[in-house]
Amino acid sequence: MFLPPKRSLAVLAVPLVSLSAAPAAATAVPQTAAVQEAVHAAVPAAVPAAAYAAPRLATLVDVRAAHQPGLDRVVFEFRGPLPARRSARYVPRLIADGSGRTVPVAGDAILELHFGGATGHDTHGHSTYGPSRETFALPAVIQVVNAGDFEAELTFGIGLSRKSSYRVYTLTRPNRVVVDIKTPYRTVPVRTYFLDSRAYAAGRRPYTAAVSRPVVPPSTARGALQRLFAGPTQAEYAKGLRFVASGATGVRSVVIRDRVAHVRLTGSLRGGGSTFTVADEITPTLKRLPGIRWVKIYDADGRTERPRGHSDSIPESLEP
């Protein structure tokens, strides 16, 4: 058998590189000014803590109103800055911020005021400006009512005797938002009767006390009841005057016929066993007006005890 001759294997010598050899020293490259600026720009600078602080809010400290020649002026006074945002508009009804419920406001027109970046309460949740609902005895302004104070947003409604032109502007030292509402109409004074809580507690008659209110003619009866349901002013309240609603929320209609005033109320009327009800305020208020001798009060369903004839009448629900 033929066998091929064996080939000799040549050994290829490959030089080995030592892994333990020290690397060559790096050559330092000097940075130019432009390179240094780029490096510094890439590293964010420390941000002052004040930059993360919440913006300072305007804190409402007072709401007041007064009559000036030709206008009623409502002033919202703030501590700190003025509200960052301000707006005003007429609305058909005042809506509470957040809940969406209707907030009752006395008046034939409602001017809504909104303040952004503002608050009306302190850290304990207490009001910083006074009552959330305040009544005024002015030709135009009947009530100022708060409708929201949440997340640095404040909303108010101004109840007016009628819609009129207005102007909103700001003043400083102290910071104020001012609302001027024109009153280009005539008013006549009427007497509105509230419960005198001190006389009632002492059993001293009469239990009512009369205050003066301006109303726009010729709807003096309706205007007088509108002012009645707005309640006493803060000064009158301090003297013990109170409005007893007896569950009534307002007046649906007032019709005067043959010297009889027919008043239909809204709400769920209830006497609650009391000897004093809303009827004891409505009746003397209307009887002081010319042309009214008797007053018949109806509940929301149109019921009263004596609907016919020349006599006073109340619904059965107001009986003690």
Order of alpha helices (4+ residues) and beta strands (2+ residues): alpha-beta-beta-beta-beta-beta-beta-beta-beta-beta-beta-beta-beta-beta-alpha-beta-alpha-alpha-beta-beta-beta-alpha-beta
